[in-house]
């Protein structure tokens, strides 16, 4: 009794491989996007600029305003 035995090794496609092909790039994208979001949305100091102050006796440069002739 000589039977032909065909071994079924499956195929090269696996469900886990297809999920990881999607999940790893998406995970990297989300991680980089979160890092960039927190880096660029936090308050930061810009040299030569002051915080905004309420309207008063000084203009943006901090010098007193010139008297207006009425």
Secondary structure, 3 states (H helix, E strand, C coil): CCCCCCCCCCCCCCHHHHHHHHHHHHHHHHHHHHHHHHHHHCCCCCCCCCCCCCCCCECCCCCECCCCCC
